[in-house]
């Protein structure tokens, strides 16, 4: 049970970082275009 919750927390953190990086790259691309 503890291991499962740890995997879920780690996965959510990785997803959050991935989403933040994607938003940052999209924002930079928009700034370059405009």
PyMOL Python script that loads the backbone (N, CA, C, O; Angstrom):
from pymol import cmd

cmd.read_pdbstr("""\
ATOM      1  N   UNK A   1       0.838  -1.200   0.000  1.00  0.00           N
ATOM      2  CA  UNK A   1       0.000   0.000   0.000  1.00  0.00           C
ATOM      3  C   UNK A   1       0.879   1.259   0.000  1.00  0.00           C
ATOM      4  O   UNK A   1       0.641   2.187  -0.773  1.00  0.00           O
ATOM      5  N   UNK A   2       1.886   1.281   0.864  1.00  0.00           N
ATOM      6  CA  UNK A   2       2.778   2.448   0.923  1.00  0.00           C
ATOM      7  C   UNK A   2       3.499   2.609  -0.417  1.00  0.00           C
ATOM      8  O   UNK A   2       3.662   3.722  -0.916  1.00  0.00           O
ATOM      9  N   UNK A   3       3.928   1.484  -0.990  1.00  0.00           N
ATOM     10  CA  UNK A   3       4.663   1.545  -2.253  1.00  0.00           C
ATOM     11  C   UNK A   3       3.758   2.088  -3.357  1.00  0.00           C
ATOM     12  O   UNK A   3       4.200   2.866  -4.201  1.00  0.00           O
ATOM     13  N   UNK A   4       2.484   1.671  -3.345  1.00  0.00           N
ATOM     14  CA  UNK A   4       1.548   2.125  -4.379  1.00  0.00           C
ATOM     15  C   UNK A   4       1.360   3.635  -4.298  1.00  0.00           C
ATOM     16  O   UNK A   4       1.388   4.323  -5.319  1.00  0.00           O
ATOM     17  N   UNK A   5       1.168   4.151  -3.087  1.00  0.00           N
ATOM     18  CA  UNK A   5       0.966   5.596  -2.928  1.00  0.00           C
ATOM     19  C   UNK A   5       2.228   6.347  -3.350  1.00  0.00           C
ATOM     20  O   UNK A   5       2.137   7.429  -3.931  1.00  0.00           O
ATOM     21  N   UNK A   6       3.402   5.786  -3.066  1.00  0.00           N
ATOM     22  CA  UNK A   6       4.660   6.430  -3.456  1.00  0.00           C
ATOM     23  C   UNK A   6       4.754   6.527  -4.974  1.00  0.00           C
ATOM     24  O   UNK A   6       5.179   7.548  -5.514  1.00  0.00           O
ATOM     25  N   UNK A   7       4.354   5.451  -5.658  1.00  0.00           N
ATOM     26  CA  UNK A   7       4.383   5.449  -7.132  1.00  0.00           C
ATOM     27  C   UNK A   7       3.410   6.500  -7.668  1.00  0.00           C
ATOM     28  O   UNK A   7       3.721   7.207  -8.627  1.00  0.00           O
ATOM     29  N   UNK A   8       2.242   6.597  -7.051  1.00  0.00           N
ATOM     30  CA  UNK A   8       1.246   7.579  -7.518  1.00  0.00           C
ATOM     31  C   UNK A   8       1.778   8.998  -7.333  1.00  0.00           C
ATOM     32  O   UNK A   8       1.644   9.832  -8.229  1.00  0.00           O
ATOM     33  N   UNK A   9       2.380   9.274  -6.176  1.00  0.00           N
ATOM     34  CA  UNK A   9       2.927  10.617  -5.918  1.00  0.00           C
ATOM     35  C   UNK A   9       4.058  10.917  -6.899  1.00  0.00           C
ATOM     36  O   UNK A   9       4.109  12.007  -7.468  1.00  0.00           O
ATOM     37  N   UNK A  10       4.960   9.966  -7.101  1.00  0.00           N
ATOM     38  CA  UNK A  10       6.067  10.168  -8.036  1.00  0.00           C
ATOM     39  C   UNK A  10       5.550  10.407  -9.446  1.00  0.00           C
ATOM     40  O   UNK A  10       6.053  11.274 -10.159  1.00  0.00           O
ATOM     41  N   UNK A  11       4.543   9.636  -9.847  1.00  0.00           N
ATOM     42  CA  UNK A  11       3.983   9.793 -11.195  1.00  0.00           C
ATOM     43  C   UNK A  11       3.342  11.157 -11.365  1.00  0.00           C
ATOM     44  O   UNK A  11       3.509  11.796 -12.404  1.00  0.00           O
ATOM     45  N   UNK A  12       2.607  11.613 -10.351  1.00  0.00           N
ATOM     46  CA  UNK A  12       1.942  12.919 -10.449  1.00  0.00           C
ATOM     47  C   UNK A  12       2.986  14.033 -10.528  1.00  0.00           C
ATOM     48  O   UNK A  12       2.795  15.008 -11.255  1.00  0.00           O
ATOM     49  N   UNK A  13       4.089  13.896  -9.786  1.00  0.00           N
ATOM     50  CA  UNK A  13       5.157  14.910  -9.823  1.00  0.00           C
ATOM     51  C   UNK A  13       5.779  14.946 -11.220  1.00  0.00           C
ATOM     52  O   UNK A  13       5.996  16.021 -11.779  1.00  0.00           O
ATOM     53  N   UNK A  14       6.064  13.764 -11.783  1.00  0.00           N
ATOM     54  CA  UNK A  14       6.666  13.693 -13.120  1.00  0.00           C
ATOM     55  C   UNK A  14       5.718  14.316 -14.142  1.00  0.00           C
ATOM     56  O   UNK A  14       6.150  15.057 -15.025  1.00  0.00           O
ATOM     57  N   UNK A  15       4.417  14.012 -14.019  1.00  0.00           N
ATOM     58  CA  UNK A  15       3.435  14.572 -14.961  1.00  0.00           C
ATOM     59  C   UNK A  15       3.397  16.095 -14.822  1.00  0.00           C
ATOM     60  O   UNK A  15       3.330  16.812 -15.821  1.00  0.00           O
ATOM     61  N   UNK A  16       3.440  16.586 -13.582  1.00  0.00           N
ATOM     62  CA  UNK A  16       3.407  18.033 -13.363  1.00  0.00           C
ATOM     63  C   UNK A  16       4.613  18.720 -13.985  1.00  0.00           C
ATOM     64  O   UNK A  16       4.472  19.759 -14.631  1.00  0.00           O
ATOM     65  N   UNK A  17       5.795  18.149 -13.796  1.00  0.00           N
ATOM     66  CA  UNK A  17       7.015  18.731 -14.377  1.00  0.00           C
ATOM     67  C   UNK A  17       6.926  18.708 -15.897  1.00  0.00           C
ATOM     68  O   UNK A  17       7.284  19.684 -16.556  1.00  0.00           O
ATOM     69  N   UNK A  18       6.441  17.578 -16.466  1.00  0.00           N
ATOM     70  CA  UNK A  18       6.319  17.446 -17.921  1.00  0.00           C
ATOM     71  C   UNK A  18       5.366  18.501 -18.475  1.00  0.00           C
ATOM     72  O   UNK A  18       5.645  19.130 -19.496  1.00  0.00           O
ATOM     73  N   UNK A  19       4.228  18.689 -17.785  1.00  0.00           N
ATOM     74  CA  UNK A  19       3.245  19.684 -18.247  1.00  0.00           C
ATOM     75  C   UNK A  19       3.850  21.086 -18.166  1.00  0.00           C
ATOM     76  O   UNK A  19       3.669  21.889 -19.081  1.00  0.00           O
ATOM     77  N   UNK A  20       4.564  21.384 -17.082  1.00  0.00           N
ATOM     78  CA  UNK A  20       5.177  22.710 -16.926  1.00  0.00           C
ATOM     79  C   UNK A  20       6.188  22.963 -18.039  1.00  0.00           C
ATOM     80  O   UNK A  20       6.221  24.056 -18.604  1.00  0.00           O
ATOM     81  N   UNK A  21       7.017  21.964 -18.363  1.00  0.00           N
ATOM     82  CA  UNK A  21       8.005  22.125 -19.428  1.00  0.00           C
ATOM     83  C   UNK A  21       7.302  22.372 -20.754  1.00  0.00           C
ATOM     84  O   UNK A  21       7.727  23.226 -21.532  1.00  0.00           O
ATOM     85  N   UNK A  22       6.221  21.623 -21.020  1.00  0.00           N
ATOM     86  CA  UNK A  22       5.503  21.777 -22.285  1.00  0.00           C
ATOM     87  C   UNK A  22       4.893  23.172 -22.375  1.00  0.00           C
ATOM     88  O   UNK A  22       4.937  23.804 -23.430  1.00  0.00           O
ATOM     89  N   UNK A  23       4.319  23.657 -21.258  1.00  0.00           N
ATOM     90  CA  UNK A  23       3.719  25.002 -21.252  1.00  0.00           C
ATOM     91  C   UNK A  23       4.814  26.047 -21.481  1.00  0.00           C
ATOM     92  O   UNK A  23       4.604  27.009 -22.220  1.00  0.00           O
ATOM     93  N   UNK A  24       5.971  25.870 -20.858  1.00  0.00           N
ATOM     94  CA  UNK A  24       7.069  26.833 -21.008  1.00  0.00           C
ATOM     95  C   UNK A  24       7.547  26.878 -22.450  1.00  0.00           C
ATOM     96  O   UNK A  24       7.756  27.962 -22.996  1.00  0.00           O
ATOM     97  N   UNK A  25       7.724  25.703 -23.085  1.00  0.00           N
ATOM     98  CA  UNK A  25       8.203  25.670 -24.471  1.00  0.00           C
ATOM     99  C   UNK A  25       7.164  26.290 -25.392  1.00  0.00           C
ATOM    100  O   UNK A  25       7.522  27.001 -26.332  1.00  0.00           O
ATOM    101  N   UNK A  26       5.874  26.030 -25.138  1.00  0.00           N
ATOM    102  CA  UNK A  26       4.821  26.614 -25.980  1.00  0.00           C
ATOM    103  C   UNK A  26       4.812  28.134 -25.805  1.00  0.00           C
ATOM    104  O   UNK A  26       4.663  28.870 -26.781  1.00  0.00           O
ATOM    105  N   UNK A  27       4.970  28.606 -24.565  1.00  0.00           N
ATOM    106  CA  UNK A  27       4.989  30.044 -24.306  1.00  0.00           C
ATOM    107  C   UNK A  27       6.158  30.716 -25.012  1.00  0.00           C
ATOM    108  O   UNK A  27       5.992  31.790 -25.591  1.00  0.00           O
ATOM    109  N   UNK A  28       7.334  30.104 -24.974  1.00  0.00           N
ATOM    110  CA  UNK A  28       8.508  30.668 -25.648  1.00  0.00           C
ATOM    111  C   UNK A  28       8.278  30.726 -27.151  1.00  0.00           C
ATOM    112  O   UNK A  28       8.634  31.714 -27.794  1.00  0.00           O
ATOM    113  N   UNK A  29       7.685  29.676 -27.719  1.00  0.00           N
ATOM    114  CA  UNK A  29       7.420  29.637 -29.157  1.00  0.00           C
ATOM    115  C   UNK A  29       6.446  30.755 -29.524  1.00  0.00           C
ATOM    116  O   UNK A  29       6.622  31.424 -30.543  1.00  0.00           O
ATOM    117  N   UNK A  30       5.409  30.961 -28.689  1.00  0.00           N
ATOM    118  CA  UNK A  30       4.440  32.021 -28.963  1.00  0.00           C
ATOM    119  C   UNK A  30       5.127  33.391 -28.925  1.00  0.00           C
ATOM    120  O   UNK A  30       4.848  34.247 -29.765  1.00  0.00           O
ATOM    121  N   UNK A  31       6.019  33.598 -27.957  1.00  0.00           N
ATOM    122  CA  UNK A  31       6.716  34.880 -27.850  1.00  0.00           C
ATOM    123  C   UNK A  31       7.581  35.111 -29.096  1.00  0.00           C
ATOM    124  O   UNK A  31       7.641  36.229 -29.607  1.00  0.00           O
ATOM    125  N   UNK A  32       8.242  34.071 -29.582  1.00  0.00           N
ATOM    126  CA  UNK A  32       9.080  34.221 -30.776  1.00  0.00           C
ATOM    127  C   UNK A  32       8.219  34.580 -31.984  1.00  0.00           C
ATOM    128  O   UNK A  32       8.592  35.437 -32.785  1.00  0.00           O
ATOM    129  N   UNK A  33       7.067  33.922 -32.111  1.00  0.00           N
ATOM    130  CA  UNK A  33       6.198  34.182 -33.268  1.00  0.00           C
ATOM    131  C   UNK A  33       5.663  35.607 -33.219  1.00  0.00           C
ATOM    132  O   UNK A  33       5.671  36.308 -34.231  1.00  0.00           O
ATOM    133  N   UNK A  34       5.196  36.041 -32.047  1.00  0.00           N
ATOM    134  CA  UNK A  34       4.608  37.376 -31.922  1.00  0.00           C
ATOM    135  C   UNK A  34       5.732  38.416 -31.783  1.00  0.00           C
ATOM    136  O   UNK A  34       5.457  39.610 -31.665  1.00  0.00           O
TER     137      UNK A  34
END
""", "prot")
cmd.dss("prot")
cmd.show_as("cartoon", "prot")
cmd.util.cbc("prot")
cmd.orient("prot")
